[in-house]
Amino acid sequence: RKHLEMIEFAQSDILIITRFQNELIINAILKKASAGISVRVLADTGMVEEYFAKETGMKSDRNKNEREKVVSNPFYPSKIERKYTQVPFCVLVVDNKHVGLEIADVTESKRFKMAIFAEDQTLSASMTTLFNALWQKAVANPPKIVTKTA
């Protein structure tokens, strides 16, 4: 709920580093991007690869390419900038002052444990620096879909 609230009240920009997909958050971000808010998303390559691994039986038809675009980028065809990299944890930065940080489970780093939210420009600047460093290393194209042949 707090993520949705932060996104709803965004005035200028949103930065997201994510290991998870959530339809409510995706829809809220699409709405803000349509309203002119600048949005950049760093998605975890593992998240996209896992999704495609589960979808190994994807039908091959004339809509397959479009379906793959939507799966690998739920913001397609919006103006949202999205890149892919290995994501250590989730971060949300809104308007250079509101920050949401994921705390991963120590025993299983891929599992979400909790989130911490703060309104702090120094923390926001640090997370923006982290975002920009990851953005520079990230790739624009989603991970390739590996299909198994018999």
C-alpha positions as CSV (number, residue, x, y, z in Angstrom):
1,R,0.0,0.0,0.0
2,K,2.8,2.4,0.8
3,H,4.4,1.9,-2.6
4,L,1.1,2.8,-4.2
5,E,0.7,5.9,-2.0
6,M,4.2,7.1,-2.9
7,I,3.6,6.6,-6.6
8,E,0.2,8.2,-6.5
9,F,1.6,11.4,-5.0
10,A,4.7,11.6,-7.3
11,Q,5.1,15.1,-8.7
12,S,8.1,14.8,-11.0
13,D,10.0,11.5,-11.2
14,I,10.0,7.9,-10.1
15,L,12.9,5.5,-10.0
16,I,12.3,1.8,-9.4
17,I,14.7,-1.1,-8.9
18,T,12.6,-4.3,-8.7
19,R,12.9,-8.0,-8.4
20,F,9.1,-8.5,-8.4
21,Q,6.1,-7.7,-10.6
22,N,2.9,-6.4,-9.1
23,E,-0.1,-5.5,-11.3
24,L,-1.3,-2.8,-9.0
25,I,2.1,-1.0,-9.0
26,I,2.5,-1.5,-12.7
27,N,-0.9,0.1,-13.3
28,A,-0.2,3.0,-10.9
29,I,3.1,3.7,-12.7
30,L,1.5,3.6,-16.1
31,K,-1.0,6.1,-15.0
32,K,1.7,8.5,-13.6
33,A,3.8,8.1,-16.8
34,S,0.7,9.0,-18.9
35,A,0.3,12.1,-16.7
36,G,3.9,13.2,-17.6
37,I,5.8,11.9,-14.6
38,S,9.3,10.7,-15.6
39,V,9.7,7.0,-14.8
40,R,12.8,4.8,-15.1
41,V,12.6,1.1,-14.1
42,L,15.5,-1.4,-13.5
43,A,14.1,-4.9,-13.7
44,D,15.9,-8.0,-12.4
45,T,17.0,-10.2,-15.3
46,G,16.3,-13.3,-13.1
47,M,12.6,-12.2,-12.7
48,V,12.1,-12.1,-16.5
49,E,14.0,-15.4,-17.0
50,E,12.0,-17.1,-14.3
51,Y,8.7,-16.0,-15.9
52,F,9.7,-17.3,-19.3
53,A,11.0,-20.6,-17.7
54,K,7.4,-21.1,-16.4
55,E,6.0,-20.3,-19.8
56,T,8.0,-22.9,-21.7
57,G,4.8,-24.0,-23.5
58,M,4.1,-20.6,-25.1
59,K,2.2,-21.1,-28.3
60,S,4.0,-20.1,-31.4
61,D,1.5,-18.0,-33.4
62,R,1.4,-14.6,-35.1
63,N,1.0,-12.9,-31.7
64,K,4.0,-14.5,-30.0
65,N,6.4,-11.6,-30.5
66,E,3.8,-9.1,-29.0
67,R,3.1,-11.5,-26.1
68,E,6.9,-11.8,-25.4
69,K,7.2,-8.0,-25.4
70,V,4.4,-7.6,-22.9
71,V,5.8,-10.3,-20.6
72,S,9.3,-9.0,-20.6
73,N,8.2,-5.4,-20.3
74,P,4.8,-4.9,-18.7
75,F,5.1,-1.2,-19.4
76,Y,5.2,-1.7,-23.1
77,P,4.4,0.3,-25.2
78,S,4.4,3.3,-22.8
79,K,7.1,5.9,-22.6
80,I,8.6,4.4,-19.4
81,E,12.4,3.7,-19.7
82,R,13.2,0.2,-18.6
83,K,16.5,-1.7,-18.5
84,Y,17.6,-5.1,-17.2
85,T,20.3,-6.1,-14.8
86,Q,20.9,-8.3,-11.7
87,V,19.1,-6.5,-8.9
88,P,20.3,-6.9,-5.3
89,F,17.2,-5.6,-3.7
90,C,14.2,-3.4,-4.5
91,V,14.3,0.4,-4.2
92,L,11.7,3.1,-4.9
93,V,12.7,6.8,-5.1
94,V,10.0,9.4,-5.7
95,D,10.7,13.1,-6.3
96,N,14.2,12.9,-5.0
97,K,13.0,12.7,-1.4
98,H,10.7,9.7,-0.7
99,V,12.5,6.3,-0.5
100,G,11.3,2.7,-0.1
101,L,13.9,0.0,0.5
102,E,13.5,-3.7,0.6
103,I,15.1,-5.7,3.3
104,A,15.7,-9.2,1.9
105,D,15.6,-12.3,4.1
106,V,19.1,-13.0,5.4
107,T,18.6,-16.8,5.1
108,E,17.2,-16.6,1.6
109,S,18.3,-13.5,-0.3
110,K,15.6,-13.9,-3.0
111,R,12.8,-13.7,-0.5
112,F,11.2,-10.4,0.6
113,K,11.3,-9.8,4.3
114,M,10.2,-6.2,4.9
115,A,10.4,-2.7,3.5
116,I,11.5,0.5,5.1
117,F,10.1,3.9,4.0
118,A,11.7,7.3,4.6
119,E,11.4,10.9,3.6
120,D,15.1,11.8,3.5
121,Q,16.9,13.7,0.7
122,T,20.3,12.3,1.7
123,L,19.1,8.7,1.6
124,S,17.3,9.5,-1.7
125,A,20.5,10.9,-3.2
126,S,22.4,7.7,-2.1
127,M,19.7,5.5,-3.7
128,T,19.7,7.6,-6.8
129,T,23.5,7.2,-7.1
130,L,23.0,3.4,-6.7
131,F,20.2,3.5,-9.3
132,N,22.4,5.4,-11.8
133,A,25.4,3.1,-11.3
134,L,23.2,0.0,-12.0
135,W,21.5,1.9,-14.9
136,Q,24.9,2.4,-16.6
137,K,25.6,-1.4,-16.4
138,A,22.1,-2.5,-17.4
139,V,21.0,-3.5,-20.9
140,A,18.1,-2.2,-22.8
141,N,16.9,-5.6,-24.2
142,P,15.3,-8.2,-22.0
143,P,16.9,-11.6,-21.4
144,K,16.5,-13.9,-24.3
145,I,13.8,-16.5,-24.2
146,V,15.4,-20.0,-24.3
147,T,13.1,-22.5,-25.9
148,K,13.8,-26.2,-25.6
149,T,13.7,-28.3,-28.7
150,A,13.1,-32.0,-28.7
